[in-house]
């Protein structure tokens, strides 16, 4: 039996970027995008109901630049069980204050456009989840 990890995408507007990101994630049959939200309030509402295994949170910069995104981060990490998080920074943005948020394989920083890094982060989080069978992961 294949274990499917659920993924919520946050911070990407409807359109080409969202479709590319969703397509890339779902190209691996172990990951299914179950929700996307552009605004923090919708993201937290979706997270509370859907309890995603992983949240991919796209940021313009660091949390100092976007304190509302920090609320989303803390909200999904406070779920039971907590969502793993991929902090996806814009290609040219400095990571800034994000390094202090990485946590034991549950939170990763990846630059937008780094598809290999994104998939490596998703797999790492997936392997750490109790609901995930590491023998089934590619």
One Martini backbone bead per residue (centre of mass of N, CA, C, O) as a GRO file, in nm:
protein
  138
    1UNK     BB    1   0.097   0.036   0.022
    2UNK     BB    2   0.045   0.373  -0.036
    3UNK     BB    3   0.164   0.663   0.097
    4UNK     BB    4  -0.005   0.971   0.150
    5UNK     BB    5   0.089   1.300   0.141
    6UNK     BB    6  -0.028   1.594   0.261
    7UNK     BB    7  -0.071   1.919   0.089
    8UNK     BB    8  -0.015   2.265   0.158
    9UNK     BB    9  -0.055   2.573  -0.015
   10UNK     BB   10   0.115   2.890   0.055
   11UNK     BB   11   0.142   3.210  -0.113
   12UNK     BB   12  -0.005   3.140  -0.393
   13UNK     BB   13  -0.135   3.234  -0.669
   14UNK     BB   14  -0.329   3.204  -0.904
   15UNK     BB   15  -0.173   3.006  -1.160
   16UNK     BB   16   0.121   2.914  -1.292
   17UNK     BB   17   0.284   2.871  -1.031
   18UNK     BB   18   0.080   2.685  -0.891
   19UNK     BB   19   0.067   2.466  -1.112
   20UNK     BB   20   0.367   2.392  -1.106
   21UNK     BB   21   0.382   2.315  -0.808
   22UNK     BB   22   0.160   2.103  -0.802
   23UNK     BB   23   0.277   1.923  -1.025
   24UNK     BB   24   0.548   1.861  -0.888
   25UNK     BB   25   0.440   1.728  -0.635
   26UNK     BB   26   0.238   1.515  -0.794
   27UNK     BB   27   0.453   1.350  -0.953
   28UNK     BB   28   0.453   1.228  -0.677
   29UNK     BB   29   0.249   0.978  -0.544
   30UNK     BB   30   0.308   1.061  -0.226
   31UNK     BB   31   0.175   1.343  -0.319
   32UNK     BB   32  -0.105   1.565  -0.210
   33UNK     BB   33  -0.287   1.829  -0.300
   34UNK     BB   34  -0.555   1.969  -0.088
   35UNK     BB   35  -0.448   2.278  -0.074
   36UNK     BB   36  -0.499   2.639  -0.115
   37UNK     BB   37  -0.354   2.961  -0.004
   38UNK     BB   38  -0.313   3.312   0.009
   39UNK     BB   39  -0.431   3.353   0.291
   40UNK     BB   40  -0.396   3.315   0.627
   41UNK     BB   41  -0.690   3.258   0.717
   42UNK     BB   42  -0.739   3.028   0.515
   43UNK     BB   43  -0.501   2.851   0.588
   44UNK     BB   44  -0.584   2.797   0.886
   45UNK     BB   45  -0.859   2.678   0.826
   46UNK     BB   46  -0.759   2.442   0.654
   47UNK     BB   47  -0.563   2.319   0.862
   48UNK     BB   48  -0.773   2.252   1.087
   49UNK     BB   49  -0.938   2.053   0.901
   50UNK     BB   50  -0.702   1.883   0.723
   51UNK     BB   51  -0.426   1.818   0.840
   52UNK     BB   52  -0.150   1.853   0.713
   53UNK     BB   53   0.155   1.714   0.673
   54UNK     BB   54   0.224   1.955   0.464
   55UNK     BB   55   0.369   2.287   0.431
   56UNK     BB   56   0.385   2.526   0.167
   57UNK     BB   57   0.564   2.832   0.228
   58UNK     BB   58   0.552   3.134   0.069
   59UNK     BB   59   0.806   3.387   0.054
   60UNK     BB   60   0.945   3.707   0.014
   61UNK     BB   61   1.114   3.654   0.282
   62UNK     BB   62   1.110   3.705   0.591
   63UNK     BB   63   0.944   3.732   0.891
   64UNK     BB   64   1.000   4.034   0.932
   65UNK     BB   65   0.846   4.104   0.653
   66UNK     BB   66   0.614   3.859   0.746
   67UNK     BB   67   0.421   3.817   1.019
   68UNK     BB   68   0.179   3.655   0.905
   69UNK     BB   69   0.343   3.405   0.820
   70UNK     BB   70   0.424   3.336   1.109
   71UNK     BB   71   0.139   3.258   1.197
   72UNK     BB   72   0.114   3.020   1.007
   73UNK     BB   73   0.352   2.861   1.105
   74UNK     BB   74   0.255   2.831   1.401
   75UNK     BB   75  -0.021   2.703   1.332
   76UNK     BB   76   0.087   2.438   1.186
   77UNK     BB   77   0.281   2.353   1.426
   78UNK     BB   78   0.023   2.335   1.642
   79UNK     BB   79  -0.076   2.096   1.548
   80UNK     BB   80  -0.252   1.765   1.578
   81UNK     BB   81  -0.034   1.713   1.412
   82UNK     BB   82   0.229   1.861   1.297
   83UNK     BB   83   0.329   2.037   1.040
   84UNK     BB   84   0.522   2.030   0.798
   85UNK     BB   85   0.781   2.260   0.658
   86UNK     BB   86   0.813   2.461   0.362
   87UNK     BB   87   1.030   2.722   0.303
   88UNK     BB   88   0.958   2.935   0.029
   89UNK     BB   89   1.175   3.123  -0.147
   90UNK     BB   90   1.263   3.353  -0.332
   91UNK     BB   91   1.517   3.345  -0.549
   92UNK     BB   92   1.635   3.652  -0.451
   93UNK     BB   93   1.601   3.600  -0.156
   94UNK     BB   94   1.677   3.634   0.162
   95UNK     BB   95   1.661   3.436   0.441
   96UNK     BB   96   1.757   3.559   0.701
   97UNK     BB   97   1.554   3.443   0.977
   98UNK     BB   98   1.507   3.123   0.899
   99UNK     BB   99   1.724   2.931   1.024
  100UNK     BB  100   1.585   2.921   1.320
  101UNK     BB  101   1.329   2.727   1.203
  102UNK     BB  102   1.470   2.485   1.179
  103UNK     BB  103   1.357   2.125   1.245
  104UNK     BB  104   1.446   1.812   1.258
  105UNK     BB  105   1.319   1.775   0.949
  106UNK     BB  106   1.035   1.960   0.965
  107UNK     BB  107   1.207   2.215   0.858
  108UNK     BB  108   1.244   2.386   0.541
  109UNK     BB  109   1.462   2.543   0.302
  110UNK     BB  110   1.352   2.678  -0.022
  111UNK     BB  111   1.394   2.768  -0.336
  112UNK     BB  112   1.257   2.889  -0.588
  113UNK     BB  113   1.307   2.638  -0.846
  114UNK     BB  114   1.399   2.402  -0.644
  115UNK     BB  115   1.295   2.096  -0.709
  116UNK     BB  116   1.490   1.907  -0.561
  117UNK     BB  117   1.468   2.045  -0.283
  118UNK     BB  118   1.168   2.007  -0.248
  119UNK     BB  119   1.161   1.694  -0.265
  120UNK     BB  120   1.361   1.645  -0.036
  121UNK     BB  121   1.189   1.780   0.183
  122UNK     BB  122   0.936   1.608   0.154
  123UNK     BB  123   1.073   1.334   0.210
  124UNK     BB  124   1.188   1.399   0.487
  125UNK     BB  125   0.920   1.454   0.621
  126UNK     BB  126   0.779   1.188   0.545
  127UNK     BB  127   0.982   1.001   0.707
  128UNK     BB  128   0.895   1.138   0.995
  129UNK     BB  129   0.625   1.029   0.974
  130UNK     BB  130   0.418   0.801   1.125
  131UNK     BB  131   0.233   0.760   0.852
  132UNK     BB  132   0.506   0.671   0.723
  133UNK     BB  133   0.659   0.452   0.489
  134UNK     BB  134   0.988   0.425   0.411
  135UNK     BB  135   0.964   0.176   0.207
  136UNK     BB  136   0.769   0.354   0.003
  137UNK     BB  137   0.981   0.548  -0.061
  138UNK     BB  138   1.183   0.675  -0.327
   0.00000   0.00000   0.00000
